[in-house]
Amino acid sequence: MAKVSASYELMLVISISKGEEAVQEIWSKFKALIEKNAELGEVDEWGKRKLAYPINYETDAYYIVAKFTSAPEFPAELDRVMNITDGVLRSMITVTE
């Protein structure tokens, strides 16, 4: 039986309080995780942006939007890892057509 895959879009908001190197370290970790378990597509680094409202007393953050294709089980695991990673302010995974 062939594995069914779907397309997803990840929006990642990373804290910049620990500097640019920490941001790249966090993104590298997730990029490696995605590449290991899915097919990474287009990555759009929006860079440093002002937040709509402060999160943990921070007003600016680093935004990354990435598209990937994977089996339906993977996004839940990716979300779990993002939720327990220090430096990730917000994340959202949506299914795309």
N, C-alpha and C positions, 0 to 999 in steps of 0.2 A: 504494500500500500504506500503510495507516494505521500510525502509530508506536505500538508497544506500550509502555505505561507500567506501572510498578509502584509500590507504596507502600513508603516507607522510614522508618526512625526513626534519628535521629542523636543520639548522646550525646556531648557535648563538655565536656571538663574543661579549664578555662583557668587558667593561673597568675595569682595575685593579687599577686605580688611587685612588679610595676611599677605597681600601683594600679588603681583603679576605671576610670579613663579608658582605660587600656590594654586592660582586659577588654572594654569597650564597643566599642573600636576593632576588636579581633579579631572580636567577634561581628558587628559591622556589615559587615565584609569578607566573612564567610561567608554572612551573610543576603543580601547583594547577589548573591553568586555563585549561591546557591540560587535566588533569585527570577529571575535571568537565564536559568538552565538548567532550572528545574523549577517546580512549583507548590508554594509553601510553605503548609503547613497550620498546625496547632496548634503554638505555641511555649510551652514551660513552663520559665521561668527559676527553677531551684531556689535560685539564689544561692550565697552562701559556705557551704561545708560542710567538715567535717573529712575528710581522706582516710583510707582504711583503713590505708594504710602510706605513709611518706614517698616522694615522687617528686622526684628532684633536690633533696633536702634540704628540700622544702616539705611542710608538714603540712595546709595548708588550700588550697582551690581553689574556683573558681566553676563551677557546673554548669549546663548548658543542655541541654534535651531538645527536639528539633524533629522534626516529622513533615513529610514532603514526598513528592510524586509526581513521578516523572521517567522518562525513557528509561533502559534498563538500563546504558548506557555512563556516565552521569553520576556515579553514586556512586564509581566507581573514580577518576575525576578529582578529585572533592571530597576523597576520602581522601588522594590524592597531595598536594594543596595543603595539607591540614591537617598532614600529616607533615613538611613543610618549613617550616611557619610557627612562628617563635619565639613562645613563650607558650602553645602548646597542649601540655598535659601528656599527655592521653590523648584518643582519639576512637574511636568505634565506630559503624558504620552497619549496621543490620540490616534485612532485608526483613520487612514486616508484611503481614498478610492483608488 
